[in-house]
Amino acid sequence: MTKLRERMIGDLKLRNFSESTITSYTRVVGDFARYFHRSPDQLGPEEIRRYLLHAIEEKKIAWATYQGYRAALKFFYTKTLKQPWFEHEIPKPKVRRKIPEILSPEEIEKLLNCTMNLKHRAMLAVLYGAGLRRAETRSLKVNDIDSKRMVIHIREGKGQLPRQIPLSPKLLELLRVYWRWRKPTDWLFPSARYPDRRIDYSGIFGVVEDAAKRAGLKRRVTPHLLRHYAGFRTIPGGASLIHEVPVNTEVRRQDSRGSPA
């Protein structure tokens, strides 16, 4: 690790940035340096503009991703290098908000019923039934499922703020079936390869993609798309079907004979 990278990570930690943000920011700055084959402290506004244009025009990144790139470079130059010119020299994009895409109730039901692995099914149900982010789902511990108060405790949500999510009886039932089979002791969804560690981000993404493929869904389905569905149920006129997550007993028997994923 270079001293510059180490200093940036230290600056992020001192400001209590999350683990995922630290990883994301350092990755962007590292990619920026590799693009020019030079240390980033030897680069300036013109190189940043060229790199961001390259990301938009050639890498075809979304505007939300662009904002993440810009935020990472802004932090590095304004906080770690103490440069004052960033806001003046690097344009901030105009945000055009889109109506979130959601799955239909029929697609959600098909997604769950085509998922024959109980761990994956429980994970999908948490993502869509409770509206959790991917990072929140992978960070859940067994003790965060509070059956007495019927809530899910999110210890560190976006902005590192804790919150509580209502726990539906059907989701609790499914999680109990999953727990009796898998018997996780710490992380609710541990890694298949390393049981003492939580599942990684790509693992959750893969579970969602695989379920969508099995269900025959033509659109691209991501963990955040399932979160959109949960949000849609809470607005006036939003869908209310399948808020009670169905538990398929046939899936239980098949999973109880299989190996953990």
C-alpha positions in Angstrom: 0.0 0.0 0.0 1.4 3.4 -1.0 1.7 6.1 1.6 -0.8 8.3 -0.3 -3.4 5.5 -0.4 -2.8 4.8 3.3 -3.3 8.5 4.1 -6.6 8.6 2.1 -7.9 5.5 3.9 -7.0 7.1 7.2 -8.8 10.3 6.3 -11.9 8.3 5.4 -11.8 6.3 8.6 -11.4 9.4 10.8 -14.6 10.7 9.2 -16.3 7.4 10.0 -17.0 6.5 6.4 -18.4 3.0 5.9 -16.3 0.0 4.8 -18.0 -0.1 1.4 -17.5 3.6 0.8 -13.8 3.3 1.7 -13.4 0.4 -0.8 -15.3 2.3 -3.5 -13.4 5.6 -3.1 -10.0 4.0 -3.1 -10.9 1.8 -6.1 -11.9 4.9 -8.1 -8.7 6.9 -7.2 -6.6 3.8 -8.0 -8.3 3.4 -11.4 -7.8 7.1 -12.1 -4.0 6.8 -11.4 -3.7 3.7 -13.6 -5.5 5.4 -16.5 -2.7 8.0 -16.6 0.1 5.7 -15.3 1.0 8.4 -12.8 0.5 9.0 -9.1 -2.7 11.0 -8.5 -0.9 13.7 -6.6 0.8 14.6 -9.9 -2.5 15.0 -11.7 -4.8 17.9 -11.8 -8.2 19.3 -13.0 -7.5 18.6 -16.7 -6.7 14.9 -16.1 -9.8 14.6 -13.9 -12.0 16.0 -16.6 -10.5 13.6 -19.2 -10.9 10.6 -16.9 -14.6 11.4 -16.1 -15.3 12.0 -19.8 -13.7 8.7 -20.6 -15.9 7.0 -17.9 -19.1 8.5 -19.4 -18.3 8.1 -23.1 -16.3 4.9 -23.3 -17.1 3.0 -20.1 -20.8 4.1 -20.4 -21.3 4.5 -16.7 -24.6 5.7 -15.3 -24.9 9.2 -13.9 -25.4 7.8 -10.4 -22.0 6.0 -10.9 -20.5 9.2 -12.2 -21.5 11.0 -9.0 -19.7 8.3 -7.1 -16.6 8.7 -9.2 -16.7 12.5 -8.7 -17.3 12.2 -4.9 -14.2 9.8 -4.6 -11.9 12.2 -6.5 -13.3 15.2 -4.7 -12.6 13.6 -1.3 -9.1 12.7 -2.3 -8.2 16.2 -3.7 -10.0 18.3 -1.1 -9.4 16.3 2.1 -6.3 14.3 1.5 -4.4 16.7 -0.7 -6.0 19.9 0.6 -6.6 21.3 -2.9 -9.2 24.1 -3.0 -10.0 24.1 -6.8 -12.1 21.0 -7.1 -15.6 22.4 -6.9 -14.8 25.3 -9.3 -13.0 23.2 -11.9 -14.9 19.9 -12.0 -18.6 20.2 -13.1 -21.3 18.8 -10.9 -24.0 17.1 -13.0 -27.6 18.0 -13.1 -29.6 15.2 -11.4 -32.6 13.9 -13.4 -34.6 11.7 -11.2 -36.4 8.8 -12.8 -39.5 6.9 -11.5 -38.1 3.7 -10.0 -38.7 0.5 -11.9 -40.4 -2.2 -10.0 -41.4 -5.8 -10.5 -45.0 -6.8 -10.6 -46.5 -8.9 -7.8 -46.6 -11.9 -10.3 -42.9 -11.5 -11.1 -42.0 -11.4 -7.3 -44.0 -14.5 -6.7 -42.4 -16.3 -9.6 -39.0 -15.2 -8.4 -39.5 -16.7 -5.0 -41.2 -19.9 -6.2 -38.4 -20.7 -8.7 -35.7 -20.4 -6.0 -35.2 -23.9 -4.7 -32.4 -23.1 -2.3 -33.7 -22.1 1.2 -30.9 -19.8 2.0 -31.3 -17.9 -1.3 -35.1 -17.8 -0.8 -34.7 -16.3 2.7 -32.3 -13.8 1.4 -34.6 -12.7 -1.5 -37.5 -12.5 0.9 -35.5 -10.2 3.2 -34.5 -8.0 0.3 -38.0 -7.5 -1.1 -40.1 -8.1 2.0 -38.2 -5.7 4.3 -36.8 -3.4 1.6 -33.2 -3.8 2.8 -30.2 -2.7 0.9 -27.6 -5.3 -0.2 -25.1 -4.0 2.4 -27.7 -4.2 5.2 -28.8 -7.7 4.2 -25.2 -9.1 4.2 -24.6 -7.4 7.6 -27.6 -9.0 9.3 -26.8 -11.1 12.4 -29.1 -13.8 13.8 -29.8 -11.6 16.9 -31.0 -8.7 14.6 -34.2 -10.7 14.0 -36.3 -9.6 16.9 -39.4 -12.0 17.0 -40.7 -10.6 20.3 -41.0 -7.0 19.0 -41.5 -8.2 15.4 -38.8 -5.9 14.0 -35.5 -6.3 12.1 -32.7 -4.3 13.7 -30.5 -2.5 11.1 -27.4 -1.7 13.1 -25.7 0.4 10.4 -27.8 1.6 7.5 -27.1 4.3 4.9 -25.1 7.1 6.5 -24.3 4.6 9.3 -27.6 5.3 10.9 -29.4 2.5 12.8 -33.1 1.8 12.2 -35.8 -0.8 12.8 -37.9 -2.5 10.0 -41.3 -4.1 10.7 -41.0 -7.9 10.5 -44.0 -9.6 8.9 -45.2 -13.0 10.4 -44.7 -14.8 7.1 -41.2 -13.5 6.7 -40.4 -14.6 10.3 -41.8 -18.0 9.6 -39.5 -18.4 6.6 -36.5 -17.2 8.5 -37.2 -19.7 11.3 -37.4 -22.5 8.7 -34.1 -21.3 7.3 -32.5 -21.0 10.7 -33.5 -24.6 11.7 -32.0 -25.9 8.5 -28.8 -23.8 8.2 -28.3 -23.0 11.9 -26.3 -19.8 11.5 -24.7 -18.7 14.8 -23.5 -15.2 14.0 -24.1 -13.8 10.5 -27.6 -14.6 9.3 -26.3 -15.2 5.8 -22.7 -16.5 6.1 -20.4 -17.2 3.2 -20.6 -20.7 1.8 -16.8 -21.1 1.7 -16.0 -19.3 5.0 -18.8 -19.9 7.5 -17.4 -17.5 10.0 -17.7 -14.6 7.5 -20.7 -12.9 6.0 -21.7 -13.4 2.4 -20.0 -10.9 0.0 -21.7 -8.4 -2.2 -21.2 -10.4 -5.4 -22.7 -13.4 -3.7 -26.0 -11.6 -3.1 -26.0 -10.1 -6.6 -25.5 -13.6 -8.0 -28.4 -15.0 -6.0 -30.8 -12.4 -7.4 -29.5 -12.8 -11.0 -29.8 -16.6 -10.8 -33.3 -16.4 -9.4 -34.4 -14.0 -12.1 -33.0 -16.3 -14.8 -34.7 -19.4 -13.3 -38.0 -17.4 -13.2 -37.6 -16.5 -16.8 -37.7 -12.7 -16.2 -36.6 -10.8 -19.3 -35.5 -7.6 -17.5 -32.3 -7.2 -15.4 -33.1 -7.8 -11.8 -30.8 -6.4 -9.0 -31.0 -6.4 -5.2 -32.0 -2.7 -5.4 -34.8 -3.4 -7.7 -36.3 -5.7 -5.1 -35.9 -2.8 -2.6 -37.9 -0.6 -5.0 -40.8 -3.1 -4.8 -40.8 -2.8 -1.0 -40.9 1.0 -1.2 -43.8 0.9 -3.8 -46.0 -1.1 -1.4 -45.8 1.7 1.2 -47.2 4.5 -1.0 -50.9 5.2 -1.5 -52.1 3.0 -4.4 -49.0 0.8 -4.3 -49.2 -2.9 -4.5 -50.1 -4.8 -1.4 -50.0 -8.4 -2.7 -47.3 -10.7 -1.4 -46.4 -8.5 1.6 -46.9 -11.8 3.4 -44.1 -13.9 2.1 -45.3 -17.3 1.0 -43.5 -20.3 2.5 -43.4 -23.3 0.2 -43.1 -26.5 2.2 -41.9 -28.4 -0.8 -38.9 -26.1 -0.9 -38.2 -26.8 2.7 -37.9 -30.6 2.1 -35.7 -30.2 -0.9 -33.4 -27.8 0.9 -33.2 -29.8 4.0 -31.7 -32.7 2.0 -29.3 -30.4 0.0 -26.1 -28.8 1.0 -25.8 -25.2 2.2 -25.1 -22.6 -0.4 
